[in-house]
Each structure stands twice: as structure tokens, then as C-alpha cells.
Amino acid sequence: MAGMLDIHFIRENADLIKAGAAKKRIETDLDRLAAVDDERKRLRQELDAKRAEQNRRSGEIQRAKGAEREKLLEQMRELKAGMAEGEEKLKKVMEEWQRLMLTVPNIPDMSVPDGESDADNKEVKTWGEPTAFPFAPKDHVELMTALGMADFERGAKVAGFRGYFLKGDGVLLANAVWQLALKHFGAKGFELLSAPSLVRRDAFLGTGYLPQGEEDLYKTQDGDYLAGTAEVATMGYYMNETIDLSGGPVRFLAFSPCFRREAGAHGKDVRGLIRVHEFYKWEQVVLCKAEHDESVRLHEWLNRNTEEFIEILKIPYRTVANCGGDLGLGQVKKYDIELWVPGEGKYREISSASYFHDFQTRRLNIRYRNADGTLKFAHSLNSTAIPTPRILVSIVENCQQADGTVRVPEALAAYVGKDTIAGPGK
């Protein structure tokens, strides 16, 4: 498995990559990588020279007789022992080389704002006015509990911390969101996928979730992992394949259960459905030609698809450009869409749209043939289409009414089978 960038590119552009790593607040030791790379090349050359000598000696041994032959065989044994030692050294050096290569971050786009954390993300758009109520609004936990849409106490009893049950109209509402997503995003020319969540380590390394995000992944006793997004399995779909992009980009709309340990988020968002260990998500994943302009165009398109979905639901939102410190190892640029949550009086992330250039495809070995027949690594992009149950937080809180009922957004009413959620039996 290669690193994200070609080693020649890294060596020729070390200053650019160091600046990119600093902008992303990611530590990588390029000087050590260069030293290890020199050692890797030296050991390779030594081994190649010894292999050539081995071939030459084999010919000599075949022609030699008696004592001369014995002497040559002894020299050959020494040569082989030296080669085995060299191969062992190279193996160790290769392990360190690969480990260091996996820490080299992708270079963020010029337009990415500088900053330490999500607090420094830059607002690029707002849509709708934050909902104002002529009464004291309730939060989603209170509303959903009173309306029999969710049970958090029994969720915690059965599934532990951050556990929940959706019930009754809560299940219908979540299902309605999936149905509307299928209709809205399905009309955009995506191929539908139902993707596995239980995924092998290779796909996590390839997408860049390992080694950086290991602590947030659930791991099985067999050494596989549960994915926090269908992106991992969907990107693995064409791993080690050459794909055909002559008819345009490959576009998948993938559905899967998702699992996150939420490591490091112990004190954060402990109530309700904002941050849970187990959820469902529709995900947009695209593979396109290795052209920056194409990546930029598709990135805007993917993000806009989700904005349109939120607008259909008539929920106020804002879009932010993520700062350097809030980008992962592989991302070149990222947008977050944040929905208005009246119960907290603030915007909350609902989706992220990212592009990676060939960071993921180089690791996953996904290539295509250019018009002139040369093989190139494709570019990859992804964006949340919509997650449940988190979207229910904003729907329920923004659509609550003075009498404690919840108005079902018009676009979802046909799927829910009612236009007002008034509680069991009503």
C-alpha cells in the first residue's frame, strides 16, 4: 500500500507539504521520511547487485568442476546469507517507510480558511431565518418522549450510554426521511448501493480513517472494523480495479448502518439524538477523472444536493467552509451544512462534503485510462446525503407547535401518513 502522495512528489515539494501539514495541524516528519527513503533505495540497489552476482555465479558453478566448484559453492552460500540479511533489513526499513508515508497529509486548497478547530470554520451561506416561537419551545428529548416517538431511558437500559429506541411516529418519520432522500438524490443520477458496515482494515487505511481515527472505530475480535460511514465500503468497491470513466464520473448513493465510539466526546451532547453510537446514513460518493476543476465542480454539486434536500424540508441552515485544523489527513477542502436547533439556539452539523484528489484512490489503487490510454489514479469525493436520527432533532424542534404537537414537513407528510404528530392513538 502506498502513501497518499507519490514519494517523488513529496521529496520535490517538501516545503509545500510541510506548510499544508501545519495548516491542518497534523504532525508528519518529512526529514525522517527522506532519510528512510534514501536507506530504502540503497538497500534495494545492494540487493539488486547481489541478485545479478548470484545469476552470474550460478553460470560459473554449472561450468566448474572439483575443488573449484566447491569453492564457488561456498562463496554462493555466503552471498545468499548476505542477501537474506539484506532482505530482512529492507523489510524493517519498508515498514517504517510505509508507516511514515501514511502520516503525510494531503495539501489543503488555497481557499481553505486558517484555524485551529471547528470554531474557526467560516460561514459561506445562510438560508432561512432561525425559527422564532410565540411560546417557550421544548427540546427534541422532551417533545419526542411526550409524543411517544422515542424512549431514551429504556435505550440506555438496553444499549448503554447514548442508547435510544425510536418508536411509533419516530420510526415513521425516520423512514420518511429515507424515502424522500431516495427520491431526491435518486433523481440526480446516482447508482444505489446498500453497503456493508463491517469492513476490512484495507478499506479504512485506503480512505484515510486509519491510522488517524482508530480510537473512534469499533473493532471486531477478527480484526475488522465497523464503519462510521458508507464511504469506507463504497470506496473499497473498486479497490485494485481499473474503472471506466469515459461516460463521466461514477456516482453512488449508498445506504448503511453506521457506528462511532465517539471517543473523546464524553462530556459532549450527552442528551438525545445529536451524538449517538449507532445510526443510519445515506452517503454520496463520486469517482471522477484526475482534474482539479472537475473535483471542484463536483464538490459544489454534492454539497448543493444536500442543501436542496434541507430546503425541501424548510429547515433553516448555514454552510461553512472548514478551516485547516478541522480537515482530516486526506481532505483538500470540506464544507459542513449545519441545521438550526432551537432547543440549543445554535446551528448543528448535519452533513460534510469533501474532496480528496487522488489521496484515497492512490492508497486503494483505483485507476482509469485517460483518452491517450495512460493509467491514472481517479479523484474521489463524498458528501453526506442525510443521516438519521440526527435530522429528526431539527425537524421536531423547528416544527413544534404551541400545543406540544409537531407539524410534519409537507414533503414528508405522504410518507408519514399524517401531517401532525400528536402522540399515540391521536
Secondary structure, DSSP 8 states (H G I E B T S, - for coil): ---SS-HHHHHHTHHHHHHHHHHHT----HHHHHHHHHHHHHHHHHHHHHHHHHHHHHHHHHH--HHHHHHHHHHHHHHHHHHHHHHHHHHHHHHHHHHHHTT------TTS---SSGGG-EEEEEES-----SS----HHHHHHHTTSEEHHHHHHHH-TT--EE-HHHHHHHHHHHHHHHHHHHTTT-EEEE--SEE-HHHHHHHT-TTTTGGGSEE-TTS-EE-SSTHHHHHHTTTT-EE--TTS-EEEEEEEEEE---TT-TTS--STTSS-SEEEEEEEEEEE-S-HHHHHHHHHHHHHHHHHHHHHHT--EEEEE--GGG--SS-SEEEEEEEEETTTTEEEEEEEEEE-TTHHHHHHT-EEE-TTS-EEE-EEEEEEEEEETHHHHHHHHHTB-TTS-EE--HHHHHHHT-SEE--TT-
